[in-house]
Amino acid sequence: MILITTAGKVGAETARLLAQRQEPVRVLVRDPAKATALAQAGAEVAEGDLEVPATIDAAMRGVSTMVLVSPAVPAQELNVVGSAVRAGVSHVVKITSKASADSPIARRRGQTEIENGLIASGLGYTLLRNNAYMQNFLMSAASIAKTSSFGSAARDGRVGMIDTRDVAAVAAEIAASPAPHAGKTYWPTGPEAISFSDAAVVLAKLLGRPITFQPLTVEEQTQAMIDIGLPESLAAMNAQAVALFAQGDSDYVTDDVPSLLGRPARTFEQFATDHAEVFSSRSRAARMHSHGHPAVKVTLTTQQKESS
Ligand SMILES: NC(=O)c1ccc[n+]([C@@H]2O[C@H](COP(=O)([O-])OP(=O)(O)OC[C@H]3O[C@@H](n4cnc5c(N)ncnc54)[C@H](OP(=O)(O)O)[C@@H]3O)[C@@H](O)[C@H]2O)c1
């Protein structure tokens, strides 16, 4: 049995792909009502909460391999690792980011703490240190839909951004046959490093109207994230991460996705095409915005609130 610890962007797609491959897969969710599509796709759904250790232990029964993905609160993920040790799990695929103990970004320091705890646990492991997700653009969908413009403190920094569907495909591939990947760290990225101006050009072509990109200061970026409904501390941390893009922090590309999957990683153009509806001026987000509602609060789920 393969356990996926949450059903967010990466977890849900990983579970779907494994079910499609006829692998036994279980996904831990807080609200099973949100996981009916996964259940229909063949995944077992275990109701639980990473804050409640007994529910983690219950979901861990009979598990041989786990994909550890969550908002990466160290105490929670380290509890999950402890539960996996007790249950005799043999391999953990850990979804992480550009983790380092001295990063200015608290989440990246937390990822290091989790990675170190996992390695020290003695479990077999593979680290997926992913570059920034293309799906972060969904946070700007309402702005693009309504005003044909978006801003970012990434300024003219380039990012080797990756589609979360490719992160999930890599996680599923490794979870299905972990042995060759034991003890390895991969750095999955998209196929190219692009700037946010490049992204605006792709969106303009796709949507058939000019899309403007505005460089923001870190303070403006923080405020923009607060405006779309993020708590202040998360907004400040995300803005800090985005500002690092401007300094070239995420300007790298690897061939990990094609080497692991035997096909190219999805391009930003593919991502944007597949999500064209949410960027469209006829989208629900744009209509809610024009009726005076805080549009992104309508479209933004917890699954869309994070930057690397
Ligand atoms: N965003 C980026 O650019 C980026 C880049 C590299 C790496 N990463 C890493 O990717 C990971 C996040 O993956 P993701 O984007 O797939 O996450 P996500 O879409 O934000 O989804 C998070 C999921 O966790 C669930 N969850 C939250 N707290 C929970 C709890 N206490 N118990 C059970 N479930 C809980 C949420 O469920 P509910 O529906 O119940 O809220 C949601 O389904 C993090 O480790 C992050 O550092 C992100």
The ligand as an ORCA input file, in Angstrom:
! r2SCAN-3c Opt
* xyz 0 1
  N       4.453     26.248     -4.167
  C       5.665     26.067     -4.634
  O       6.146     26.781     -5.530
  C       6.515     24.927     -4.109
  C       7.753     24.690     -4.701
  C       8.544     23.635     -4.241
  C       8.079     22.831     -3.208
  N       6.859     23.086     -2.643
  C       6.432     22.193     -1.548
  O       5.250     21.505     -1.917
  C       4.551     21.156     -0.714
  C       3.100     21.556     -0.853
  O       2.512     20.723     -1.817
  P       1.155     21.106     -2.554
  O       1.395     22.341     -3.349
  O       0.617     19.892     -3.198
  O       0.232     21.465     -1.315
  P      -1.169     22.192     -1.394
  O      -1.725     22.093     -2.770
  O      -0.994     23.520     -0.747
  O      -2.085     21.252     -0.499
  C      -1.918     21.132      0.869
  C      -2.869     20.032      1.311
  O      -2.567     19.738      2.659
  C      -3.788     19.518      3.303
  N      -3.580     19.753      4.725
  C      -3.191     20.902      5.319
  N      -3.090     20.728      6.645
  C      -3.458     19.431      6.885
  C      -3.586     18.648      8.053
  N      -3.333     19.157      9.274
  N      -3.980     17.363      7.936
  C      -4.249     16.838      6.731
  N      -4.167     17.524      5.577
  C      -3.760     18.809      5.670
  C      -4.757     20.479      2.670
  O      -6.042     19.950      2.860
  P      -7.371     20.805      3.132
  O      -8.102     20.770      1.828
  O      -8.056     20.032      4.202
  O      -6.947     22.196      3.558
  C      -4.321     20.407      1.213
  O      -5.002     19.364      0.549
  C       5.272     21.847      0.431
  O       6.152     20.939      1.045
  C       6.046     22.936     -0.289
  O       7.186     23.383      0.422
  C       6.072     24.094     -3.068
*
